[in-house]
């Protein structure tokens, strides 16, 4: 499963444009207030940022407006246009920086969330080891029932939410909870589907069906 975001031709360009805008502002300030260069000359870097960053951004916003997709970035487009008309090039470039920088951060967060979900999807097992009396057999996940005794062998992924009934060990739940440490598991401890078992086998009581487990709920988001 992937976190999807509606893409436009602008996607992928906001990061370099943010760098361009930041560089243009830095050069402008250095020329204008550090070297005493005439204001019209010091504004050249801002012109470049507005041409290569502001125009594509405003054009993309016009496309969104045509599609009736309204958002706060529409105000940013109006601000850029107004700043240029009033010859406030520094203000316009600052808006380009804020908007493109925000887009870059948002894209990074979406990619990070997508990679985590992909990792979860790839490592989830399709089978489990069900224990009946003294026999352990491999069964499909959809054959598990609430109350089944499930053996989770070392380094396996826990297939269902449950409670430890036999064994002592640790599990890695970092992908599910964000907790960076291995979590100790003893009889009576709750375990989460999707957690990675440590070095010792644990027997758990299935508290939920696989389709109702925490892992399944996360993948449905």
N, C-alpha and C positions, 0 to 999 in steps of 0.2 A: 504494500500500500504506500502511496506517496501523498504528500501534502501538495495539492495543486494550487497554482496561482494563475489567474488569467494573464496571459502574456501579450505584450505588444512589441512593436518593432523597437521601442525605447528600452525594453528590458536588456540588461547587459551593458548598457552605455552609461548608466548613471554613476558608476564608480569612477571611470576615467574623467567624466565631466566634473565630478566633485573635486577630483585632484586638480583639474585644470582651473576651476574657479578659485580654489584655495591658493594655487600658485599665482594666479593673476592678481588676487587681492594682496598677497604678500609682496609681489614685485611692485605693484602700484604704491603701496604704503612706503616701501623702501625708497622708491624714486621720488615720490612727492615730498616726504617728510625727512628722509635721510640724506638725499642728495640735492634737494632743492630744485629738482627739474621742474620745468613749467608744467602746470596741471594738464594741459592738452596733450603733452607728450607722455606724461605719466599715466594717462588714461588708455593708452594703446593696449596694454595687457587686458584691461577690462573689456575693450571692444572685442578682442579675440574670444574671451570667455562668453560674452553675450552672443556672438555669432555662432560659435561651435557648440555652445551649451544652451543658451537661452532660446535661440530660434528652434532647434529640434524639440525642446521641451514645450514651448508654446504651441508648436504644430501638433504635437501629440495630445495636448490638452484640447485643441480644437476638434480633434477626432473624437475624443471622449464626449465633448459637448454635443457633437453631431449624433452620437449614440445615446445621448441623454444619460450619461454617466457623470453624475455630479459629486464632487468631493472637495475637500479642503485644498487640494492641489489646483483647483480652478481659481481660487483666490490668489494662489501664488503666481499663476500665469497672468492674471490681471495686474498683479503688483509689478511683475517684470516689465510688462508692456507699458504701464504707466511710468515706471522709473526711466525707461528709455525715452519716452516722449518728453519727459521733464528734464532730460539730460542728467539724471542722477544715476550715472553708470555704476558707481560703487554700490549703491543700494540695490540695484538690479542684480549685480553679480552676487551680492550676499544672499539674495533670495534663491538664485540658482544653486548656490552652495548648500543652503539649508534644505532645499527640496531634494536635490540629487543625493546629498549625504543621507537624508532620511530614507530614501528609496534603497540606497546601498545597504544600510543597516537592516532594513526590512527583508531584503533579498537574502542576506546572510542568515537571518533567523529562520526563514522559511527553508533554506537549503539544509540548515543544521537539523531542524525538526524532521525533514524528509529523510535524511540519512539515518537518524535514530530509528524511525519507523521501519525503514528498509532492513536495518540490521535485526530488528525484532522479528520481522516477517520471515527472514531467511533462516533464523535459528530455531523457530518453533517446530517441535517434532510432530510427525504425523502418526506416530504410534506411541503406546505406553506399555509399561510392564505391570500387569495386574497379578496380584497374589491371591490365590485361593487355596486355603489350607497351607500346605507346604510347597505348593507348585506355583512357579512364576511363569506366566505366558505373555507373549507379545500380542497386543490387540490394537485395533484402530481406535483413534480418539473418539469417534462417534459411537463406539461400543461401550464406553465408560458410563457408569451410573453413579449417582450419589451414594456414598457409603462404601464404594469399592476401596480395597487396600491396594495402593499403588507403590511400587518400589522405584525410587529414583536413584539410579546408579551414579557413581562418581563422574562429575563433569557433564552429566546430562541436564537437559532443560526440564524443569518441572512442568508437566502437561496440564495440571488443573490446580485451582485454589483448594487448599486443604489444611489438615492439621497433622503434625508429626505424631506418630504412635509408636515408632520404634527407631532407635538410632540417635546418635549425637554428631553434629557436624556444623558446617557453615554454608551459607548460600550468598551468591552475588545478586543483589536486587537493584544494582545501580541504574540499569536502563529503565526500571519501572518506578523507582522512588527518588532517584537522584542521590541516594545515600552512598558515599564513596567507600564505606567500609563493608567487609564481609559480615553478614548477620548470623549470629549464633542460633542454631536450631537444636532443640531438645524436645522430648515428648511433651506435647501440649502447645508447642509453638505453631503459629500460623505461617503458612508458606503461600507464595504467590505463583501463579502460572507465569512462565517466562523467566523465572529466576534460575540461575545456573548453580547446580549443586557443586559442593566442594570435593574433598578427597574421600569421604565415606558415604556409603549407601544409606538412604533414609527411606523408611516406610511411612506413607502418609494416608490419611483417611480423606477421600474425596468429598469435599463439602459442597461443591457445585459441579454442574456439567461443564465440559469444555467451552460450549457456546455461551455460557453465562459467566465465565471466569473474568477476572480483571484484565488479563491479557487480551481476550476477545473484545472487551469493551473499549480498550485503548485502540485497537486496530479498526474499530468501527467509527472512531471520531473523524 
